[in-house]
Amino acid sequence: MEPISFPINSSADERGQVTFVNDFDMTDVKRSYVVTNTLFKTVRAWHGHRNEKKWVTVQKGEFLVCVVKVDSFDNPDMNAEVKEYVLNSENSVLFIPGGYANGAMNLTDENEIRYFSSASLGESSIDDFRINAQFWNPWEKHNPNFYE
């Protein structure tokens, strides 16, 4: 399965606006969390799961979100393709299937990114793989200020 970008839509009239993502099926979601970075252009990467699925949406600002299909979490391929998505609060919800590593960098000072997860915290902790933030480095061209 590949990552999928679900468009965010809106409808407005004299009463105001409704924003929605009707294609985002939340049946598998077990938890959600929000990340805010103190420093401009902070990279948080790479975080992978064999089974856990994630959905990512930006609530404030703009983020570069990158994903890589990992062939082996024990010995990942440095030449694997990195897919890049620039997300903001108006464009999409990104689905990341299990078997991928992901990372994000805020491109604005004001920033807030929300993750939805298919795993409980306990389930996630036994399916959690961390890879150095610069192992794949799509961030470099954006002049990051901090790698985590």
PyMOL commands that set and color helices and strands:
alter all, ss='L'
color gray80, all
select helices_A, chain A and resi 121-125+140-142
alter helices_A, ss='H'
color red, helices_A
select strands_A, chain A and resi 4-7+9-13+16-20+31-35+42-49+54-60+62-69+82-88+92-96+100-106+112-117+129-130+146-147
alter strands_A, ss='S'
color yellow, strands_A
deselect
rebuild
show_as cartoon
